[in-house]
């Protein structure tokens, strides 16, 4: 695990705000929050609250693997002509950093392209699209159109929208297409099957590398049946699961906690106190990166507001997290918790 890096905000605050090219470009260009630096003048209370509200993320193993794989597949598919390029699927439970990983890769690709671009180059290196709930071929095509501002009217057919999308994406030179919330696609329904077929058709007509992300994709309808087999046969899988407490001789979850602690901007926090709470924090969050980041961010804000300026176990235990984390740590049925604990 590396130290805090220049990565985007958490997935809960980013996904829905970057679904047009202008918004994504602003996101990619905006400098992410940085930890306090030695010799830096103290930040004001409001600045520190804002900093912990956004906070940093760290380059997790999933982000490193995805970055490497995307770079390789983009090179591999650059001169491929006959068939759709190989793709990637990022899967895992909720709040495990899938969207953060997706956006980090997109941001890096955008910035690399911008640095290399010649004056007057108005090409679009990255597209980021959210699969809408209950997606149909037409609504999914509409989301792709909206990203590049392609005019769409209610009278247009799916075929007409598709033609406009394929022509514009090709003309804009889109190299990387990021598709989030892919688990919303349900090929078992007639409309979902049409949407899955539409997406397959798009991957064959747009010369780009496609990366999908979704919750537990391998267990969802996306990977089932003939259409699911077509997707699975073209895509490599990257598991963005919960971090284990131990992995061989390493303790990846403790390393993540230490990296997040180093980024805190609290006046009285004791260095090393959070890594010592690793077993408790793993139990609180079930090893989910998003839940851990939210817990530490909220605790830091509480510590500033109550003037304690440090995070303790007592403070952490007063914070209510997302429902998944709370059900894991404080289930409503005590018997269920005893049963789970006795099986360890």
C-alpha positions in Angstrom: 0.0 0.0 0.0 1.4 3.4 -0.9 1.0 6.7 0.8 -1.9 9.1 -0.1 -1.8 10.0 -3.8 -3.5 12.5 -6.1 -6.7 10.6 -6.5 -10.3 11.8 -6.9 -12.9 12.2 -4.2 -14.8 9.2 -3.0 -17.2 7.4 -5.3 -20.3 8.5 -3.3 -19.6 12.2 -4.3 -18.2 11.8 -7.8 -20.1 9.4 -10.0 -23.2 11.4 -10.8 -21.3 14.7 -11.3 -19.0 13.8 -14.2 -21.3 12.3 -16.8 -20.7 15.0 -19.4 -17.4 15.7 -21.0 -17.1 19.3 -19.7 -17.8 18.1 -16.1 -15.3 15.2 -16.5 -12.6 17.5 -17.9 -13.1 19.9 -15.0 -12.9 17.0 -12.5 -9.7 15.7 -14.2 -8.0 19.1 -14.2 -9.0 20.0 -10.6 -6.1 19.5 -8.1 -7.2 17.0 -5.5 -7.0 17.8 -1.8 -3.5 17.4 -0.4 -2.4 16.6 3.2 -0.7 19.3 5.3 2.9 19.8 4.4 5.9 20.5 6.7 6.4 24.2 7.1 2.9 25.0 5.7 0.9 27.7 7.4 -1.9 26.3 9.6 -5.2 26.0 7.8 -8.3 27.8 9.1 -11.1 25.8 10.7 -13.2 26.1 7.6 -10.4 25.0 5.4 -9.7 21.9 7.6 -13.4 21.0 7.6 -13.5 21.3 3.8 -10.3 19.2 3.5 -11.7 16.3 5.6 -15.0 16.5 3.8 -13.2 15.7 0.6 -10.1 14.0 2.0 -7.6 11.9 0.1 -7.7 8.3 -1.1 -4.8 6.0 -1.4 -3.6 3.9 -4.4 -5.0 0.6 -3.5 -3.9 -2.7 -5.1 -7.2 -2.6 -7.2 -6.3 0.8 -8.6 -2.8 -0.3 -9.4 -4.0 -3.4 -11.1 -6.7 -1.6 -13.1 -4.2 1.2 -14.2 -1.7 -1.4 -15.5 -4.4 -3.5 -17.2 -6.0 -0.5 -18.9 -2.7 0.7 -20.2 -1.8 -2.7 -21.6 -5.3 -3.3 -23.2 -5.3 0.2 -24.9 -1.9 -0.7 -26.5 -3.1 -4.2 -27.4 -6.3 -2.9 -29.1 -4.8 0.1 -30.8 -4.3 -1.7 -34.2 -7.0 -4.4 -33.8 -9.4 -4.3 -36.7 -11.6 -7.4 -37.0 -13.3 -7.8 -33.6 -14.1 -5.8 -30.5 -11.2 -5.0 -28.3 -10.7 -6.9 -25.0 -12.3 -5.2 -22.1 -12.2 -5.1 -18.3 -14.8 -5.5 -15.6 -14.3 -4.1 -12.1 -16.5 -6.0 -9.6 -16.9 -6.2 -5.8 -19.4 -5.4 -3.0 -20.8 -1.9 -2.4 -18.4 0.7 -0.9 -15.2 -1.0 -1.9 -13.8 1.7 -4.2 -14.9 0.6 -7.7 -16.0 4.0 -8.9 -12.9 5.6 -7.3 -10.7 3.2 -9.2 -12.6 3.8 -12.4 -12.4 7.6 -12.1 -8.7 7.5 -11.2 -7.9 5.6 -14.4 -10.0 7.9 -16.4 -8.5 11.0 -14.9 -4.9 9.7 -15.5 -5.8 8.9 -19.2 -7.3 12.4 -19.6 -4.3 14.2 -18.1 -1.7 12.1 -20.1 -3.6 13.0 -23.3 -3.8 16.7 -22.4 -0.1 16.8 -21.8 0.7 15.3 -25.1 -1.9 17.1 -27.2 -0.8 19.6 -29.8 -2.4 23.1 -29.9 -5.9 22.9 -31.4 -6.4 19.3 -30.5 -10.0 19.0 -29.4 -10.3 15.2 -29.2 -11.9 13.5 -26.3 -9.8 10.8 -24.7 -12.3 9.5 -22.1 -16.0 8.9 -21.8 -17.7 8.1 -18.5 -21.3 6.8 -18.5 -23.6 5.6 -15.8 -26.0 2.9 -16.7 -29.5 4.2 -15.9 -31.9 2.1 -13.7 -34.0 -0.2 -15.8 -31.8 0.6 -18.8 -33.2 0.1 -22.3 -31.2 0.3 -25.5 -32.6 3.8 -26.1 -32.0 5.2 -22.6 -28.5 3.8 -22.6 -27.8 5.3 -26.0 -29.2 8.6 -24.7 -26.7 8.6 -21.8 -23.8 8.1 -24.3 -25.2 10.9 -26.4 -25.6 13.2 -23.4 -21.9 12.8 -22.4 -20.7 14.5 -25.6 -23.7 16.8 -25.9 -25.2 15.1 -29.0 -28.7 16.5 -29.6 -31.4 13.9 -29.0 -35.1 14.3 -29.5 -38.0 12.1 -28.3 -38.8 11.3 -31.9 -35.4 9.9 -32.7 -35.2 6.1 -32.9 -32.6 4.0 -31.1 -31.0 3.4 -34.5 -30.7 7.1 -35.2 -29.2 7.9 -31.8 -26.8 5.0 -32.1 -25.6 6.3 -35.5 -25.0 9.7 -34.0 -23.2 8.3 -31.0 -20.9 6.0 -33.1 -20.1 8.8 -35.6 -19.4 11.4 -32.9 -17.4 9.1 -30.6 -15.2 8.1 -33.6 -14.8 11.6 -34.8 -13.9 12.8 -31.2 -11.2 10.1 -30.9 -12.6 8.5 -27.7 -10.0 6.0 -26.6 -11.3 4.8 -23.2 -15.0 4.3 -22.3 -15.8 3.8 -18.6 -19.3 2.4 -17.9 -20.3 2.4 -14.3 -23.2 0.6 -12.5 -23.2 -2.2 -15.1 -25.1 -4.4 -12.6 -28.2 -2.3 -13.5 -28.2 -4.1 -16.8 -30.6 -7.1 -16.7 -30.4 -9.2 -19.9 -33.1 -11.5 -18.5 -35.8 -8.9 -19.4 -36.6 -8.0 -23.0 -35.6 -4.4 -22.6 -32.4 -5.3 -20.7 -31.5 -7.9 -23.4 -31.9 -5.2 -26.0 -29.6 -2.9 -24.0 -27.0 -5.6 -23.6 -27.1 -6.3 -27.4 -26.8 -2.5 -28.0 -23.8 -2.3 -25.8 -22.1 -5.2 -27.6 -22.8 -3.5 -30.9 -21.3 -0.3 -29.6 -18.1 -2.0 -28.6 -17.7 -3.3 -32.1 -18.3 0.1 -33.8 -16.4 2.4 -31.5 -12.6 1.9 -31.5 -12.0 2.3 -27.8 -11.2 0.2 -24.8 -14.2 -0.5 -22.6 -14.1 -0.8 -18.8 -17.2 -1.7 -16.8 -17.7 -1.5 -13.1 -20.6 -2.9 -11.0 -21.6 -4.5 -7.7 -20.9 -8.3 -7.7 -21.1 -8.5 -11.4 -20.2 -12.2 -11.6 -23.2 -13.0 -9.4 -25.6 -10.8 -11.4 -27.6 -11.4 -14.5 -25.0 -9.5 -16.5 -22.8 -12.7 -16.7 -25.6 -15.2 -17.3 -27.0 -16.8 -20.5 -25.7 -16.3 -24.0 -25.3 -12.6 -23.7 -23.5 -12.9 -20.4 -21.1 -15.4 -21.9 -20.3 -13.0 -24.7 -19.3 -10.3 -22.3 -17.4 -12.7 -20.0 -15.5 -14.1 -23.0 -14.1 -10.7 -23.9 -13.5 -9.1 -20.4 -10.9 -9.7 -17.8 -12.1 -9.4 -14.2 -10.6 -7.2 -11.5 -11.9 -7.9 -8.0 -12.3 -4.7 -6.0 -13.3 -6.5 -2.8 -13.0 -5.7 0.8 -9.4 -5.6 2.1 -8.4 -8.6 4.3 -6.9 -8.0 7.7 -4.0 -10.2 6.6 -2.5 -11.3 3.3 0.4 -13.6 4.0 3.0 -11.6 6.0 1.3 -8.3 5.2 -1.5 -6.4 6.8 -3.1 -4.5 3.9 -6.0 -3.0 6.0 -3.6 -1.7 8.7 -1.4 -0.2 5.9 -4.4 1.6 4.5 -5.3 3.0 7.9 -1.8 4.2 8.4 -1.8 6.0 5.1 -5.1 7.7 5.9 -3.9 8.7 9.3 -0.9 10.4 7.8 -3.2 12.6 5.8 -5.2 13.9 8.8 -5.0 17.6 9.6 -5.7 17.4 13.4 -3.8 19.4 16.0 -3.7 16.8 18.8 -4.0 13.4 17.1 -1.5 10.8 18.2 0.4 9.2 15.4 0.0 5.4 15.3 -3.2 5.4 17.4 -5.5 4.5 14.4 -3.3 1.5 13.1 -3.5 0.1 16.6 -7.3 0.0 16.2 -7.0 -2.0 13.0 -8.9 -5.1 14.3 -11.8 -2.8 15.6 -11.8 -0.8 12.4 -11.9 -3.9 10.3 -14.9 -5.2 12.3 -16.6 -1.8 12.0 -16.3 -1.6 8.2 -16.0 -5.2 7.1 -12.8 -4.2 5.4 -14.7 -1.9 2.9 -12.5 1.0 1.8 -15.5 3.4 1.3 -16.9 2.7 4.8 -13.4 3.1 6.4 -12.8 6.4 4.6 -16.2 7.7 5.6 -15.7 6.7 9.2 -12.3 8.5 9.4 -13.6 11.6 7.6 -16.6 11.9 9.9 -14.5 11.3 13.0 -12.0 14.0 11.9 -14.8 16.5 11.4 -16.3 15.7 14.8 -12.8 16.0 16.4 -12.5 19.5 15.0 -16.0 20.6 16.0 -15.7 19.4 19.6 -12.1 20.8 19.9 -10.6 17.5 20.9 -8.5 17.5 17.7 -7.9 13.7 17.8 -9.6 10.5 16.9 -10.2 7.9 19.6 -12.1 4.6 19.7 -14.7 6.3 21.9 -15.3 8.9 19.2 -15.3 6.3 16.4 -17.9 4.2 18.2 -20.4 7.2 18.4 -20.5 7.5 14.6 -23.2 5.9 12.6 -22.0 4.5 9.3 -23.7 3.3 6.2 -26.4 0.6 6.7 -24.2 -2.2 5.3 -21.4 -1.5 7.8 -23.8 -1.0 10.7 -25.6 -4.3 10.0 -22.2 -6.0 10.0 -21.1 -4.4 13.3 -24.3 -3.8 15.2 -26.9 -6.2 13.7 -30.5 -5.7 14.8 -30.7 -9.4 15.7 -28.2 -10.1 18.5 -28.6 -13.9 18.0 -27.4 -13.5 14.4 -24.2 -11.8 15.6 -23.5 -14.5 18.2 -24.1 -17.2 15.5 -21.7 -15.5 13.1 -19.1 -14.9 15.8 -19.2 -18.5 17.0 -18.2 -19.7 13.5 -14.9 -17.8 13.5 
